[in-house]
Amino acid sequence: MMRWKSVFAAAIAAISLAARAAPALAQSAPAPALQILTAARILDVETGRLLTGQAVLIEGERIKEIGPRARLAASGAPVLDLGDVTLLPGLSDAHVHLTSSAEVHGLRRLTVSIPRETITGVANARTTLMAGFTTVRNVGTGAFADVALRDAIADGEIPGPRIIPAGYAIGITGGHCDSNLLPEQYREREGGVADGPWAVREAVRRNVKYGAEVIKFCATGGVLSKGTKIGAQQFTLEEMQAIVDEAHLLGLKVAAHAHGTDGIRTALEAGVDSIEHSSFIDTAGIELAKAKGAFLSMDIYNTDYILSEGEKVGILPESLEKERQVGRRQRESFRAAVKAGARVVFGSDAGVYPHGDNARQFAVMVEWGMTPLQAIQAATIMNAKLFGREADIGAIAPGRYADIIAVPGNPLDDIRRMEAINFVMKGGVVYRGANAPSSN
Ligand SMILES: [Zn+2]
């Protein structure tokens, strides 16, 4: 919280450095017309090569060229040299809940209004950006608060990552994406509840009408919902096909929350683009995901937080019990999926655990079978493919947004460096650590 002031001062300093008169700005200033960013190393995430002696020429919000430092400097554009750090593309997270607070779970969530949640989302968006995550998919929130956040960020009113919002998560009556905490007389029901093929099509259309850019639905029970079985499928194949067909007609990707083996398989047969959680995926499921070109998003750091802090923050005893069944199994499934060459992306479920700690998942991904490069690719080029945004994000490459972060040392030698991000640029604007790394 306290840091924002100094970060903001640093951002202004960077803009001045870029020879642009610093305006009396409210939040984010426009990117300089032309600037050069350089550091000891640049990671090419496609090949894993570390480039030295190179620089990035940035025009407005996009990357124009990568080339030898001396040649680019001849253009006369101001140079920001970060010194002994490694530049990487801005990270992305396929599964966050920006409007959820990790300190508020279970029955406590019933006391939080949507306007209040939205303000929580403003703070979490900033925290997420400062942790180096420049693009996130927000997979489910009430009243299109995620669409409002996306727009406020895009308008420069508040700092935050690029957001791909889902609006309401679609689910069956009484399922994981419904609210089942109150007795019947309260008529409590989540906004994305829909039963039957035409009702789910309508739910997709409503989400799109109000600004969703991805469709999320719940294909099985979940850990944190009351009264749902993690292994049990929710929605029939026919309903899932209707969701996927309608979303794809409208040009949106589909993310299916699924823990249980049958729900995972049925969602894959229905043609979803990603399985979220993927906990009990079996060999046949992994092969089906590969054959269908579907991505697997597995939140394998999350367990540590739920089991250590869950009781304190109000997570229901039945949910803690479910997490005990699912945690280790999900990590084993992750290892099997990586070994089989499935397309595993980076999705953390931040919001269940504290926003800003997203990068802690990298070390767990490496512990459970990925190389450091694969883990970084999961949060850059793989997510960009899943989102259908390879032209814009995922690599430091000409034409893409100048979303660039820096870490001290070499993250390929020590993946925990990803938790020490000390520079964040989004769209050519510096949000964190613009001065020399020694000042960070
Ligand atoms: Zn989630």
Residues whose N, C-alpha, C, O or C-beta is under 5 A from the ligand:
A	BS01	ZN	D349
